[in-house]
C-alpha cells in the first residue's frame, strides 16, 4: 500500500509530496520509480 501519492529521493529533482533518504531496498514493484537501474536499491548516489 502506498504511503503517499508520490515518494521521491531526497535531494533529487522530484516534487514529492514525500521524500526518502537513500539508499533504500526496493521490494516488489517499484511504484515510485526510485530504482532507476533495477538493481533492487533505490535512491543510490549517482556520480
Buried (B, 14 or more C-beta within 10 A) or exposed (E): EEEEEBBBBEEEEBEEEBBBEBBBEBEEEEEBEBBEEEEEBBBBEEE
